[in-house]
Amino acid sequence: MNSPCSSSPLIPILILLISVPPLVFFVGPRFLPVGRISITLPDELDDLSLFHKAIAMDSATFTRRTTHLPSTKSHLSASLRRPKIAFLFLTDSPLHFAPLWECFFSNVTSRLYNIYVHADPSVRITLSGVFEGKFIPSKRTQSSSPTLISASRRLLATAMLDDPSNAYFALVSQHCIPLHSFNYFYNFLFDRLFMKSEFSSYIEIQDKETTLWDRYNARGEGVMIPEIPFDEFRIGSQFFVLTRKHAMIVISDTNLWRKFKMPCIKENVCFPEEHYIPTLLSMQDPNGCTHFTLTTGSGYGHPYTYHPPEISPELIHSLRKSNSSYSCMFGRKFSPDCLNLLMDMADSVIFNG
């Protein structure tokens, strides 16, 4: 007679359940698709520490002063009671257009701007000239992932902590080029401020896009609820020019970040860097944003790349046109081999108006 134990189907089932987890742990990585770069707990804690320092410093500084254009000493910038633009370069490759940006900053006093570079540490990048010594402590980044949001927030917090005179924060990438001179850009931002008391952020915030519903559910249906109802979910270019007020909102947020840092299950519609800040600022201060970006580019997700045969003065003039009443200040996306042609027309076209 067989014993009850030997005849029970539960025994092989239990053995299978016990053995599968270790098997997947050791063997699974060889067969599963290569995973996305995750944001580790130590990285998250490092960022939170940086954000808290920037928030505390900003609060103390703004409490002490009577004007919104302060000055302070820092290790990356000079001390002067003038509003500055913080240029935030986010890159995972060499800055191929550094010579063009050198021309952009040439003959401009460093008392009007600061430069910060977040470079993926897995890539060896050497910088000189105005970019020398401008690296900030950086983490790995990956396109179409929350790591790009983390890098942008890291740049904002570092620039805020470094110099309270940074009044505007312009995020650009290694594929971006200037479409106007520095003086044109600076005067555009601050002349409007002093003449009309306007101090708006230039960030694209749109709610009309054919894939918006799919993008909203990229992490699974219902995941974004209750923090982010679908009717408040927005899309826009990841490149922005933010005021200090809005930069503070971005680095202070924890509520929406909990949702946007979650991994996607639908990778083909997962572009968190195009949604997080537009959605956050649309929910927090929609009237304080222009809803238009100053960086022109064609398409979401995978924008069009310009190549040498397309480079011409006419292209620069066309890229300056925006959907609003003002001109675009930066253009993307350009292949590295466009540099020489762009340099040839730098003085006569790009920085001439």
N, C-alpha and C positions, 0 to 999 in steps of 0.2 A: 504494500500500500504506500502510495506516495504521501509524503507529509504535506500539510496545508501550506507550509512555507515554500516548498520546492515547486508546488503547482501554481502559486500565486503570480499573476501577471504584474504585480506591483514591484517586485524585486528588480527586474530589468529596467523598468521605467525609472525607479529611484536611482539605479546605477547610472543611467543615461543623464538624468538631471544633475547628478553630482559631478559627472566627468566633463560635461559640455563647457561650463564656464572656464575651467583651467585650459581646456583645449583651445577655446576661442582666444583666450588671453595670450597664449604662446604662439599659436599658429595663425590666428585670424589676421594679424597685421600683414602677413605675406600675401593674403588673397583679397583683402578688402581694399577699396579705392583709397588712394593717398588722402589723408585727412587734411582739413583746413588748419591753418595756424591758429591755435587757441590762445585766449588771453588767460594766462595763469594767475593763480591767487597772488603770488608775490608781485607780479606786474601790476595787478589791480591795486594792491596795497601801496606800492610805490607811487602810483598815479594819485591815489586818494591823499597821500601825504603831501604831494606837490600841490594838489588842488586846495587843500586846507591852508597851506602856507600862503598861497596867492590870495585866497579869500580873506584870510586874517589880515594880511598886509594891506590889501586894498581897502578893507573896512576901516582900519586904523588911519590910513593916509587920508581918505576922504572925510573922515570925522574931524581931522586936525585942520584941514585947509578950508579956505573960503572961496577958492576958485576951482573950476573943473579942469584946469590946465596946470598940473603940478610939476615939480622937478624933484629929482632925487639922484643920489649916486648909486652906481651899480657896477658890476664887474664886466658887463658887456657893452655898456653905453655911457655916454657923457652926461653931465648934469647941466640942464638948461630948462628954463621956464618957457618951453615952447611945446605945442602939440606935435606929436610924432606919429609916423606910420610905421607899424611893425610889419615887415615883410616875412611871411612864414613859408618857407620852402619845404615841401613834403616830397621826398624822393626815395626811390629804391634803385637808382642808377646814377652815374655821373651827371653833373649839371652841364649838359652839352652846350647850352646857350649862355653859360657864364660870361663869355666875352661880350655878348649883347647886353646882358644885365650890367656888366661893368660900365659900358657906355651910358646906360640908363642912369646909373648913380654918379657918373663922372661930373665934376664941377658942381656937385651938390654937397652942402655942408652936412656932415654926419649928425648934426644937431637936429635934423629934421626927420631922421629915420633910424630904425634898427633892423638888423637882419638876424634871422634864426633859421637853422637848417636841421630838419629831422631826417636823417639818412638811415635807411635800413642797415643795421650792423652786420648783416651777412654779406654786404657788398662793400668792397674797398673803394672809398671815394677820397680824393685829395683835392682840397680847395685852396685857392690863394686870392690875393687882391682883397676886395671888399668882403669876400666870403671867409677869409682866413680867421680861424678861431670862433666861428659862429655855429659850430655844431652844438646841439643840445643832447642830453642823455636820451637815447632812442631805443626802441624795441622793434622786433620784426614786424613787417607789414605784409599784407596780401590784398590784392584787388578783390573787390566785391565781398569784403568781410568787415566785421566790427573793428579790426585792428587799425583801419584807416581813420575811423572815428576817434579811437584812443590816441592816435598820433596827432590828429588835429587838436584835440583837447589838451594834449601835452604841450603842443606849441603855444596855444593860447595862454595856458597857465604860466609857462616859462616866461613868455613875453610880458605878461601882467606883473609877475613877481620881479622881473628884472628891472623894469622902468615904468613908474606910474605915469610918465609923460606919454607913453604909448596910448594914443586916443583911438586909433583905427588899426584893425588887424586884417591884413590881406593875405589870404591863403592862395598859393600858386604851386604848380608842380614843375618837374624837370622838363615837361613838354610845353610849358607856357612861355610866351614872349610878351614883352610890353608892346602896346600899340600907340602909345603917346610918350612924350617926355615926362620925366619925374615932375617938373614944375607944373605941367598941365594937370597931372593927376593930383598933386598936392593942393593946388589952387582949387580944383574942382571940389575936393572934399571939404576944405576949410573955408573957402569963400562962401559956400552955401551955408555953412554953419554960422559964420559971423554976420552975414547979411540977412538971413532969413530965420535964424535960430533953429535951423533944421539939424538934426543929428541922427540921421537914419542909417540903418544897416542895409547894405546892398547884397541881397541874397535872393535867389530865385525860390519862390514858393508857389507851386501850382497844384491844382486838384483835378486837372483834366489830363489823363494819359490812358491810353488803351489798355495797358497792362497793370493799372493801379490796383485792381482787385487781386490779381495774382500775386503782385508784390506784397500786398498787405498780408496775404496768407502764406507767404514763403516759409514761415516757421510752423505752419499748421493752422487750420481754421480755428478761430476763437482765441488764439494765443495772445493777441495784442489787447484783448479785453481784460479788465475794464479801463485800463490806463489810457488806451488809444482807440476810441471808436473809429470805425472806417470813415465816417464823414469828417474826421479831423486829421486823417492821414494825408500827408503831403509829399510832393516830389520836387526836386530841384537840383541844380548843379552843386557838386560838393565844394566848389570854389566860391569864396565869399569875401566880402569886405565888411567886417563887423565893428560896431561901436564897442567901447569898453563895457558898457552896460550889458549888451547882449553876450559878450564874451564871458562875463560873470555868470549869466544865466546858464550858459553851456557847460562851464566847468562845475557849477553848483548842482546840476541835475543828478539825481539818482533814480527818480521814479521811472522816467522813460528809458533811461539807459539799461535798466534791468531787462526790459523787453528787447531792445535793439541788439544787445550783446548775445542774445540767444542764437544758437546755430540754426541755420536754415535746413529744411528738408527738401526744398525745391531750389537747387543751386542756379538754375537758368533764369530765375527771376529774383535772385537775392543780390540787392545792391544797397545795403544799409547806409552807406556813406551818402547816398542821394536822398535819404529820407529823414535821418535822425534830426539834424539841425533845422531843416525846413519845417518839420512837424513840431519840434520843440518850440521854436520861436513863433510859429503860427498860433500855437496854443497859449503861449505866455504873453506875447506882445505883437500881435499882427499889424497894428497901426504904426509900430515903430520901425517897420521894414518896408522897403520899396517893392518887394516881391519880384525884383529883377536883379540879375547878377551883372557884374562888370566884366565877367570873363566869358567871352563868346566861344561856343563850341557846338558841334552838330550832333545831336542825338544823345540819349541817355544810355547808360550801361557800357557801350563800346563806341565812343564818339569817333568821328571821321578823322583820319590823319592826313595832313598835307605833306606833299613830297616836292622836291626841287622843281619839277616842270610846272608846278602850279604857283610858284612864288613870283609875285609881281606887285608893283605899287597898287594896282587895281584890287588885288586880294586884300592888302592892308586896309584900304579905304572901305571895302565891303565888310570886313570883319569889325570895323569900328561901329557899324550901324547896329542899333539895338531895337528892341521892341518898346522901348520907353523914349523919353525926350532927350536923354543924355547918351553920350558915346560910350561904347565898351572900351575898357582900359587894357585888357589883356586878351590874348588870343591863344587858342589851343585847338588841335593838338598837332605838333610839328615833328617830323622825323629829324634826327640829329644831322643828317647831311644837308639840311636846309640852311645851316649856319652861315656859310660863306655868302650865299645870295642875300640873306637878311642883313649881314654886316655891310654889304655893298650899298644897301639902300637905307642904312640906319640914320645917317645925318640928313639925307635929302628927303626921306619919306617918313620913316617911323617916328623920329624925334622932331620932325618939322611940322608941328601942329598936333 
